[in-house]
Amino acid sequence: MVLLLMGLAACDAAPPPGGTPDRLPLVASAPAGRDVTVSLDDRPFQLHVPGSYNPGTPAPLVVLLHGFRASAFEQELYFRLTRESERRGFLYALPNGTSDRDGKRFWNATPACCDFYRTGVDDSDYLRRLLAEVASSYSVDPRRVYLVGHSNGGFMAYRMACDHAEAITAIVSLAGAMSDDSAQCRPARPVSVLQIHGTADATIRFDGGQIVGNAYPSVATTLTDWRRLNGCEPTADKTMPPKDLVADVPGAETAVTRYHAGCGGGTRVEVWSIKDGAHVPALTDNFAGAVIDFLYAQVSR
């Protein structure tokens, strides 16, 4: 795990021993249930079906979006959501981005991140079709469809909330950001948003920055834009206790700020600020459960 974190922190995650990440079985750490490969054009993806799945009962769907140069396999090793899938009973999709000419996996989310060779691959449409493909073969609750992304995957989660809000209930972004041009975001309905970000992130900076000359917004700007898009009042609720999400920062290091007053459709916009947190924080066992708690509290109306 230490080596994995070091690789991800450098945005240079190497394939685990024994093969490339997309060929490794995602069931490696799955406690139960089954994993299936779902065909979708030339980009198949893995789907974890929990042991409690019942076709007669619509289940929530969670989609994991990996970071730049990582893979679905590596991201699951880091976030450890499979056990939550078994415990909570949600369908869990793990797609991979495409590889650029250097062999680096990416999502084409915003001008800043991360289609650096400008291939123009339409990941927004690919993920829209992924949602439809899962729903065509499994009983999915359309009121509870969630995306969770890290870094480039966080950027992509925001892109999906902008482009396909009618199909998405809520997103969680760790160390990601939305487009610097908020005018490009026109969601069809309000979407709940949780941004988790380390204040000492030197890769995707808390206060915003640039990647190869293309700007990305600060956490504050991203949250302001989504409050506006969801129609939320600007009053911040800071009454929630801090969370202990990072193992190498002492105490409950993560402050919670929530905006929910006036938000359309019962949505909320939330930020978890990790004091002194890095781009790839050493996550505690609390992280996965806390993220799913947030998502499960959001149900589309």
ZAPABA-42160 format. One record per residue (C-alpha): x, y, z; residue number from 1. Coordinates in Angstrom, 1 decimal. Example, Ala and Ser with C-alpha at 12.3 -4.5 7.8 and 13.67 -1.06 7.14 Angstrom:
2
px; py; pz; num
12.3; -4.5; 7.8; 1
13.7; -1.1; 7.1; 2
This chain:
301
px; py; pz; num
0.0; 0.0; 0.0; 1
2.8; 2.4; 0.7; 2
4.3; 1.8; -2.7; 3
0.9; 2.3; -4.3; 4
0.4; 5.6; -2.5; 5
3.9; 6.8; -3.6; 6
3.1; 5.9; -7.2; 7
-0.2; 7.6; -7.3; 8
1.2; 10.7; -5.5; 9
3.6; 11.1; -8.4; 10
0.7; 10.6; -10.9; 11
2.8; 7.6; -12.1; 12
1.2; 4.5; -10.9; 13
3.0; 1.4; -12.2; 14
1.2; -1.9; -13.0; 15
1.2; -4.3; -10.0; 16
3.4; -7.4; -10.3; 17
2.0; -10.1; -12.5; 18
0.4; -8.2; -15.2; 19
-1.1; -4.9; -16.3; 20
-3.8; -3.5; -14.1; 21
-6.7; -4.0; -16.5; 22
-5.9; -7.7; -16.7; 23
-5.8; -8.3; -13.0; 24
-9.0; -9.8; -11.4; 25
-10.8; -7.2; -9.4; 26
-12.2; -9.9; -7.2; 27
-8.8; -10.2; -5.5; 28
-10.0; -8.5; -2.3; 29
-13.7; -9.0; -2.8; 30
-15.2; -10.6; 0.3; 31
-18.2; -12.1; -1.5; 32
-20.6; -11.5; -4.4; 33
-19.2; -11.8; -8.0; 34
-17.4; -9.8; -10.5; 35
-18.4; -9.7; -14.2; 36
-16.9; -8.2; -17.3; 37
-19.4; -6.1; -19.1; 38
-18.8; -5.4; -22.8; 39
-19.2; -1.9; -24.1; 40
-17.7; -1.4; -27.6; 41
-13.9; -1.8; -27.2; 42
-13.9; -0.6; -23.6; 43
-15.3; -3.4; -21.4; 44
-15.5; -2.6; -17.7; 45
-15.8; -4.6; -14.4; 46
-19.0; -4.7; -12.4; 47
-19.1; -6.0; -8.8; 48
-22.5; -7.6; -8.0; 49
-22.9; -7.9; -4.2; 50
-24.0; -11.2; -2.8; 51
-27.3; -9.6; -1.6; 52
-28.3; -8.4; -5.0; 53
-31.9; -9.3; -5.9; 54
-33.2; -8.6; -9.4; 55
-36.6; -7.8; -7.9; 56
-35.2; -5.0; -5.7; 57
-33.6; -1.9; -7.5; 58
-30.1; -1.4; -6.1; 59
-28.0; 1.8; -6.0; 60
-25.1; 2.1; -8.5; 61
-21.7; 3.5; -7.7; 62
-19.1; 4.2; -10.4; 63
-15.5; 4.6; -9.5; 64
-13.3; 6.9; -11.7; 65
-9.5; 6.4; -11.3; 66
-6.8; 9.1; -11.4; 67
-4.4; 9.9; -14.2; 68
-2.1; 7.0; -15.0; 69
-3.8; 4.8; -12.5; 70
-6.4; 2.1; -13.2; 71
-9.7; 0.9; -11.8; 72
-7.8; -1.9; -10.1; 73
-5.4; 0.4; -8.4; 74
-8.1; 2.9; -7.4; 75
-10.1; 0.2; -5.7; 76
-7.0; -0.9; -3.8; 77
-6.8; 2.7; -2.5; 78
-10.5; 3.5; -1.9; 79
-11.6; 0.0; -0.8; 80
-15.2; 0.3; -1.8; 81
-15.9; -3.3; -2.6; 82
-16.5; -4.2; 1.0; 83
-18.9; -1.3; 1.2; 84
-20.7; -2.8; -1.9; 85
-21.1; -6.0; 0.0; 86
-22.1; -4.4; 3.2; 87
-24.6; -1.9; 1.7; 88
-25.7; -3.8; -1.4; 89
-24.9; -1.5; -4.2; 90
-23.8; -2.4; -7.7; 91
-20.2; -1.2; -8.3; 92
-18.8; -0.4; -11.7; 93
-15.1; 0.0; -12.3; 94
-14.2; 1.4; -15.8; 95
-10.9; 2.4; -17.1; 96
-10.0; 5.5; -19.1; 97
-8.2; 5.2; -22.4; 98
-4.5; 5.2; -22.8; 99
-2.6; 8.1; -24.5; 100
0.3; 7.5; -26.8; 101
2.6; 7.3; -23.8; 102
0.5; 4.5; -22.3; 103
-1.0; 6.7; -19.6; 104
-4.6; 6.2; -18.7; 105
-6.8; 9.3; -18.6; 106
-10.3; 10.7; -18.7; 107
-11.0; 13.6; -21.0; 108
-12.7; 15.7; -18.4; 109
-11.8; 19.4; -18.9; 110
-9.2; 21.4; -20.8; 111
-6.9; 21.2; -17.8; 112
-7.2; 17.4; -17.2; 113
-6.2; 15.2; -18.7; 114
-6.4; 14.6; -22.5; 115
-3.0; 16.2; -23.0; 116
-2.6; 15.0; -26.6; 117
-6.0; 16.3; -27.5; 118
-7.4; 13.0; -28.8; 119
-10.9; 14.2; -28.3; 120
-12.1; 10.9; -26.8; 121
-15.7; 11.3; -25.6; 122
-15.5; 9.9; -22.1; 123
-18.7; 11.8; -21.2; 124
-20.7; 9.8; -23.7; 125
-18.9; 6.5; -22.8; 126
-19.8; 6.8; -19.2; 127
-23.4; 7.8; -20.0; 128
-23.6; 4.6; -22.1; 129
-22.0; 2.7; -19.2; 130
-24.8; 3.8; -16.9; 131
-27.4; 2.7; -19.4; 132
-25.7; -0.6; -20.0; 133
-25.7; -1.5; -16.3; 134
-29.4; -0.5; -16.0; 135
-30.3; -2.6; -19.1; 136
-29.0; -5.8; -17.5; 137
-29.4; -5.2; -13.7; 138
-32.1; -3.7; -11.5; 139
-30.7; -0.2; -10.8; 140
-32.5; 2.4; -8.7; 141
-32.4; 5.5; -10.9; 142
-32.8; 7.7; -7.8; 143
-29.5; 6.5; -6.4; 144
-26.8; 6.7; -9.1; 145
-23.4; 7.9; -7.8; 146
-19.9; 8.7; -9.1; 147
-16.8; 8.7; -7.0; 148
-13.5; 9.9; -8.5; 149
-9.9; 10.8; -7.5; 150
-7.9; 13.5; -9.2; 151
-8.5; 13.2; -12.9; 152
-11.4; 10.9; -12.0; 153
-12.8; 13.7; -9.7; 154
-12.6; 16.1; -12.7; 155
-14.5; 13.5; -14.7; 156
-17.2; 13.1; -12.0; 157
-17.9; 16.9; -12.2; 158
-18.0; 16.7; -16.0; 159
-20.6; 13.9; -15.8; 160
-22.7; 16.0; -13.3; 161
-22.7; 18.8; -15.7; 162
-23.4; 16.8; -18.9; 163
-25.7; 14.1; -17.6; 164
-27.3; 15.4; -14.4; 165
-30.6; 13.7; -15.3; 166
-28.9; 10.3; -14.7; 167
-26.8; 11.2; -11.7; 168
-27.8; 11.7; -8.1; 169
-24.5; 12.7; -6.4; 170
-20.8; 12.8; -7.0; 171
-17.7; 12.6; -4.7; 172
-14.4; 14.1; -5.8; 173
-11.2; 13.6; -4.0; 174
-8.6; 16.1; -5.2; 175
-10.5; 17.0; -8.4; 176
-12.1; 20.1; -9.7; 177
-14.7; 21.2; -12.2; 178
-14.0; 23.1; -15.4; 179
-12.6; 26.6; -15.0; 180
-15.3; 27.8; -17.4; 181
-18.5; 27.3; -15.3; 182
-20.6; 28.5; -18.2; 183
-19.9; 25.1; -19.8; 184
-21.8; 23.4; -17.0; 185
-25.5; 23.3; -17.5; 186
-26.9; 20.5; -15.4; 187
-30.5; 19.4; -16.3; 188
-31.3; 19.1; -12.5; 189
-29.5; 19.7; -9.2; 190
-26.8; 17.2; -8.3; 191
-25.4; 16.8; -4.8; 192
-21.6; 17.4; -4.7; 193
-18.9; 16.4; -2.1; 194
-15.4; 17.8; -2.6; 195
-12.7; 16.2; -0.5; 196
-9.4; 18.1; -0.7; 197
-6.1; 18.3; 1.2; 198
-5.1; 21.9; 2.0; 199
-1.4; 20.9; 1.3; 200
-2.2; 19.2; -2.1; 201
0.7; 20.2; -4.3; 202
-0.7; 18.5; -7.5; 203
-4.3; 19.8; -7.7; 204
-4.0; 22.8; -5.4; 205
-6.6; 23.7; -2.9; 206
-6.5; 27.4; -4.1; 207
-6.5; 26.5; -7.8; 208
-3.8; 26.5; -10.4; 209
-2.8; 25.4; -13.9; 210
-1.9; 22.2; -15.7; 211
0.2; 22.7; -18.9; 212
-1.2; 26.3; -19.2; 213
-4.9; 25.4; -18.6; 214
-6.5; 26.7; -15.4; 215
-8.6; 24.8; -13.0; 216
-10.6; 26.5; -10.2; 217
-10.0; 26.5; -6.5; 218
-12.1; 24.4; -4.1; 219
-13.9; 27.6; -3.0; 220
-14.8; 28.5; -6.6; 221
-15.9; 25.0; -7.4; 222
-18.2; 25.0; -4.4; 223
-19.5; 28.5; -5.2; 224
-20.3; 27.4; -8.7; 225
-22.2; 24.3; -7.6; 226
-24.1; 26.3; -4.9; 227
-25.3; 28.6; -7.7; 228
-26.1; 25.7; -10.0; 229
-28.2; 24.0; -7.3; 230
-29.8; 27.2; -6.1; 231
-28.4; 26.9; -2.6; 232
-28.3; 29.8; -0.2; 233
-24.7; 31.0; 0.7; 234
-25.1; 30.2; 4.4; 235
-22.5; 27.6; 5.5; 236
-23.4; 24.9; 8.1; 237
-20.2; 24.1; 10.0; 238
-21.9; 22.3; 12.9; 239
-20.8; 18.8; 11.9; 240
-17.9; 17.3; 13.9; 241
-14.5; 16.9; 12.1; 242
-13.7; 13.5; 10.6; 243
-10.6; 11.3; 11.0; 244
-10.0; 10.2; 7.4; 245
-6.2; 10.4; 7.2; 246
-3.8; 8.1; 9.0; 247
-0.7; 10.2; 8.9; 248
-2.3; 13.5; 10.2; 249
-3.0; 13.5; 13.9; 250
-6.5; 13.6; 15.3; 251
-9.8; 14.4; 13.4; 252
-8.1; 16.5; 10.7; 253
-10.9; 16.9; 8.2; 254
-13.3; 19.8; 8.7; 255
-16.8; 19.6; 7.2; 256
-18.7; 22.5; 5.6; 257
-22.1; 21.9; 4.2; 258
-24.5; 24.0; 2.1; 259
-28.1; 22.7; 2.1; 260
-30.5; 25.6; 2.7; 261
-32.5; 26.3; -0.4; 262
-30.7; 23.7; -2.5; 263
-33.0; 22.4; -5.3; 264
-34.3; 18.8; -5.1; 265
-33.1; 18.3; -1.6; 266
-29.4; 18.3; -2.7; 267
-26.5; 19.6; -0.8; 268
-23.0; 20.9; -1.6; 269
-20.3; 19.9; 0.8; 270
-16.5; 20.2; 1.3; 271
-14.3; 18.1; 3.5; 272
-11.1; 20.0; 4.0; 273
-8.2; 17.8; 5.1; 274
-5.8; 19.9; 7.1; 275
-2.3; 19.4; 5.8; 276
-3.6; 16.7; 3.5; 277
-1.7; 15.7; 0.4; 278
-2.9; 14.7; -3.1; 279
-3.0; 11.1; -2.2; 280
-3.6; 11.0; 1.6; 281
-3.1; 7.8; 3.6; 282
-6.7; 7.0; 4.1; 283
-8.1; 5.4; 7.2; 284
-10.6; 2.6; 7.3; 285
-13.2; 5.3; 8.0; 286
-12.9; 6.8; 4.5; 287
-15.0; 4.3; 2.4; 288
-17.8; 4.2; 4.9; 289
-17.9; 8.0; 5.2; 290
-18.1; 8.5; 1.5; 291
-20.9; 6.0; 1.1; 292
-22.8; 7.5; 4.0; 293
-22.7; 10.8; 2.1; 294
-23.9; 9.2; -1.1; 295
-26.7; 7.2; 0.5; 296
-28.1; 10.3; 2.1; 297
-28.7; 11.7; -1.4; 298
-31.8; 10.4; -3.2; 299
-33.1; 12.1; -6.4; 300
-36.6; 13.5; -6.3; 301
